[in-house]
């Protein structure tokens, strides 16, 4: 019977150790390659998000400037304002908008909308912005008041129906304006009516509800930059 010498056993053990060392080296190289690839992808993704964020801020700023330039001479007489962050144009005179508790447009508000909306749409459908507009929300807001002796939740639901009816009336009116007939298909695709009841009350510095300012109608623009960022983060783009 042949018995390997101690020298042979040592050589075989050393050979086996060298094979394991080589394997570990290969695995370390693979792991390092994966880690570097992951870091490169993370950096690329971060750069893409940064580019979109910069473009988004630039778009927001330019759109605000164009809206403000177009309407700056009208805002005071309409008792309206433009929010730079949300690109929301707020009409804040409840006595001009609707009769209390009614969804019928007052004549004064019809006149304002006839002047405002075609000019508003002309900006948003310009070559500069049309591909970046995701949605135009007509938002109806109310105070927390309702009929007397109602529970708060009943007042909220009642105001929800009222605010929704009002925004539908606004949308129906502006959609039929002759000045926007060429953009009517685009408006139907982009403009939505949203009744928000008293969910977004205006609160004073003293922490109390400003009932007059809470009763308002807003035209809010949403761009598609947020959607593109979500696609990047979820890997769907």
C-alpha positions as CSV (number, residue, x, y, z in Angstrom):
1,X,0.0,0.0,0.0
2,X,1.3,3.4,-1.0
3,X,1.3,6.1,1.7
4,X,2.0,9.7,0.5
5,X,4.9,11.2,2.1
6,X,4.5,14.2,4.4
7,X,6.1,16.3,1.7
8,X,3.5,15.2,-0.8
9,X,0.7,15.9,1.7
10,X,2.1,19.4,2.3
11,X,2.3,20.0,-1.5
12,X,-1.3,18.9,-2.0
13,X,-2.5,21.0,0.9
14,X,-0.7,24.0,-0.4
15,X,-2.2,23.4,-3.9
16,X,-5.7,23.2,-2.4
17,X,-5.1,26.4,-0.4
18,X,-3.9,28.2,-3.5
19,X,-7.1,27.1,-5.3
20,X,-9.3,28.4,-2.5
21,X,-7.3,31.7,-2.4
22,X,-7.7,32.1,-6.2
23,X,-11.5,31.5,-5.8
24,X,-11.7,34.0,-3.0
25,X,-9.8,36.5,-5.2
26,X,-12.2,36.0,-8.1
27,X,-15.2,36.4,-5.8
28,X,-13.7,39.6,-4.3
29,X,-13.2,40.9,-7.9
30,X,-16.8,40.1,-8.8
31,X,-18.1,41.8,-5.6
32,X,-15.9,44.8,-6.3
33,X,-17.2,45.0,-9.9
34,X,-20.8,44.8,-8.7
35,X,-20.2,47.5,-6.0
36,X,-18.5,49.8,-8.5
37,X,-21.3,49.2,-11.1
38,X,-23.9,49.9,-8.4
39,X,-22.2,53.1,-7.4
40,X,-21.9,54.3,-11.0
41,X,-25.7,53.7,-11.5
42,X,-26.5,55.5,-8.2
43,X,-24.4,58.5,-9.3
44,X,-26.0,58.5,-12.8
45,X,-29.5,58.3,-11.3
46,X,-28.7,61.1,-8.8
47,X,-27.4,63.2,-11.7
48,X,-30.6,62.6,-13.7
49,X,-32.8,63.5,-10.7
50,X,-30.7,66.6,-10.2
51,X,-31.1,67.6,-13.9
52,X,-34.9,67.1,-13.6
53,X,-35.0,69.1,-10.4
54,X,-33.1,72.0,-11.9
55,X,-35.3,71.9,-15.0
56,X,-38.4,71.7,-12.8
57,X,-37.3,74.8,-10.8
58,X,-36.5,76.6,-14.0
59,X,-39.8,75.7,-15.5
60,X,-41.7,76.8,-12.3
61,X,-39.9,80.1,-12.2
62,X,-40.3,80.9,-15.9
63,X,-44.0,80.0,-15.8
64,X,-44.6,82.1,-12.7
65,X,-42.9,85.0,-14.4
66,X,-45.0,84.7,-17.5
67,X,-48.2,84.4,-15.6
68,X,-47.3,87.3,-13.4
69,X,-46.3,89.5,-16.4
70,X,-49.6,88.7,-18.1
71,X,-51.9,89.3,-15.1
72,X,-50.1,91.8,-12.9
73,X,-52.3,94.7,-13.9
74,X,-55.5,92.6,-13.3
75,X,-54.8,90.9,-10.0
76,X,-55.8,93.7,-7.8
77,X,-59.1,94.5,-9.5
78,X,-59.9,90.8,-9.5
79,X,-58.8,90.4,-5.9
80,X,-56.6,87.6,-7.1
81,X,-53.1,86.4,-6.4
82,X,-50.5,84.0,-7.8
83,X,-48.6,81.6,-5.6
84,X,-45.1,81.3,-6.8
85,X,-44.5,77.8,-5.3
86,X,-47.7,76.1,-6.4
87,X,-48.4,78.2,-9.6
88,X,-51.9,78.6,-8.3
89,X,-54.0,81.7,-9.3
90,X,-56.5,82.3,-6.4
91,X,-59.7,84.3,-6.8
92,X,-60.5,85.5,-3.3
93,X,-63.7,87.5,-3.4
94,X,-66.5,85.2,-2.3
95,X,-69.1,87.9,-2.9
96,X,-68.0,88.1,-6.5
97,X,-67.8,84.4,-7.2
98,X,-71.1,82.8,-6.1
99,X,-74.2,83.5,-4.1
100,X,-73.7,82.1,-0.6
101,X,-74.7,78.4,-0.6
102,X,-75.2,78.5,-4.4
103,X,-73.3,77.0,-7.4
104,X,-74.5,79.6,-9.9
105,X,-71.8,81.8,-11.2
106,X,-72.3,85.5,-10.5
107,X,-72.1,87.8,-13.6
108,X,-69.0,89.5,-12.2
109,X,-67.2,86.2,-12.0
110,X,-68.3,85.3,-15.5
111,X,-66.8,88.6,-16.8
112,X,-63.5,87.9,-15.0
113,X,-63.3,84.3,-16.4
114,X,-64.1,85.5,-19.9
115,X,-61.1,87.8,-19.7
116,X,-58.8,85.6,-17.6
117,X,-59.2,82.1,-19.0
118,X,-58.4,82.5,-22.7
119,X,-55.2,84.4,-21.8
120,X,-54.3,81.8,-19.2
121,X,-54.7,79.0,-21.8
122,X,-52.7,80.8,-24.4
123,X,-49.7,80.8,-22.1
124,X,-50.0,77.2,-21.1
125,X,-50.5,75.9,-24.7
126,X,-47.6,77.9,-26.0
127,X,-44.7,75.9,-27.5
128,X,-42.7,76.8,-24.4
129,X,-44.9,75.0,-22.0
130,X,-47.4,72.7,-23.7
131,X,-45.3,69.5,-23.4
132,X,-44.7,70.1,-19.7
133,X,-48.3,70.5,-18.5
134,X,-49.7,67.5,-16.6
135,X,-52.9,68.9,-15.3
136,X,-54.8,72.2,-14.7
137,X,-56.9,71.8,-11.5
138,X,-59.9,74.1,-10.9
139,X,-60.2,73.9,-7.2
140,X,-63.2,74.9,-5.2
141,X,-62.7,75.8,-1.5
142,X,-65.2,76.7,1.2
143,X,-65.2,77.8,4.8
144,X,-66.2,75.3,7.5
145,X,-69.6,77.0,7.9
146,X,-72.8,75.3,6.8
147,X,-76.5,75.3,7.9
148,X,-77.0,75.8,11.6
149,X,-77.3,72.9,14.0
150,X,-75.2,70.6,11.7
151,X,-72.5,68.3,12.9
152,X,-69.0,69.2,11.6
153,X,-68.9,66.1,9.4
154,X,-72.3,66.9,7.9
155,X,-71.0,70.4,7.1
156,X,-67.9,69.0,5.5
157,X,-69.9,66.7,3.2
158,X,-72.4,69.4,2.4
159,X,-69.6,71.8,1.5
160,X,-67.9,69.0,-0.5
161,X,-70.9,68.7,-2.8
162,X,-71.2,72.5,-3.0
163,X,-67.5,73.0,-3.9
164,X,-67.6,70.2,-6.5
165,X,-70.7,71.7,-8.1
166,X,-69.1,75.1,-8.2
167,X,-65.9,73.9,-9.9
168,X,-68.0,71.9,-12.5
169,X,-69.9,75.1,-13.3
170,X,-66.7,77.0,-13.7
171,X,-65.3,74.3,-16.0
172,X,-68.5,74.2,-18.0
173,X,-68.5,77.9,-18.5
174,X,-64.8,78.3,-19.6
175,X,-64.9,75.3,-21.8
176,X,-67.7,76.9,-23.9
177,X,-66.0,80.2,-24.3
178,X,-65.6,81.0,-28.0
179,X,-62.0,82.3,-27.5
180,X,-60.7,78.8,-26.5
181,X,-62.5,76.8,-29.2
182,X,-59.2,75.9,-30.9
183,X,-57.8,74.5,-27.7
184,X,-61.0,72.8,-26.5
185,X,-59.7,69.2,-27.0
186,X,-56.6,70.0,-25.0
187,X,-58.6,71.7,-22.2
188,X,-60.9,68.6,-22.0
189,X,-57.7,66.4,-21.6
190,X,-55.9,68.6,-19.1
191,X,-58.4,70.6,-17.0
192,X,-60.2,68.9,-14.0
193,X,-62.8,70.2,-11.5
194,X,-62.0,69.5,-7.9
195,X,-64.2,70.3,-4.9
196,X,-62.1,70.3,-1.7
197,X,-64.8,71.5,0.7
198,X,-63.1,73.0,3.8
199,X,-60.0,70.7,3.8
200,X,-57.7,73.6,2.9
201,X,-58.8,76.4,5.2
202,X,-57.0,79.8,5.3
203,X,-55.8,80.3,8.9
204,X,-54.9,83.7,10.4
205,X,-51.7,84.4,12.3
206,X,-53.8,84.1,15.5
207,X,-54.7,80.5,14.5
208,X,-58.3,81.2,13.6
209,X,-60.1,80.4,10.3
210,X,-60.4,83.3,7.8
211,X,-63.8,82.4,6.5
212,X,-63.8,84.9,3.6
213,X,-60.4,83.9,2.3
214,X,-61.3,80.2,2.7
215,X,-64.1,80.7,0.2
216,X,-62.2,80.8,-3.0
217,X,-61.6,79.3,-6.5
218,X,-58.1,78.4,-7.6
219,X,-56.5,77.5,-11.0
220,X,-53.5,75.3,-10.2
221,X,-51.0,74.1,-12.7
222,X,-49.2,70.7,-12.3
223,X,-46.2,70.0,-14.5
224,X,-45.0,66.6,-15.4
225,X,-41.5,66.9,-13.7
226,X,-42.8,65.2,-10.6
227,X,-44.1,62.3,-12.6
228,X,-40.8,61.9,-14.4
229,X,-38.9,61.9,-11.1
230,X,-41.2,59.1,-9.7
231,X,-40.5,57.1,-12.9
232,X,-36.8,57.4,-12.3
233,X,-37.0,56.4,-8.7
234,X,-39.2,53.4,-9.4
235,X,-37.1,52.3,-12.4
236,X,-40.0,52.6,-14.9
237,X,-38.2,55.1,-17.2
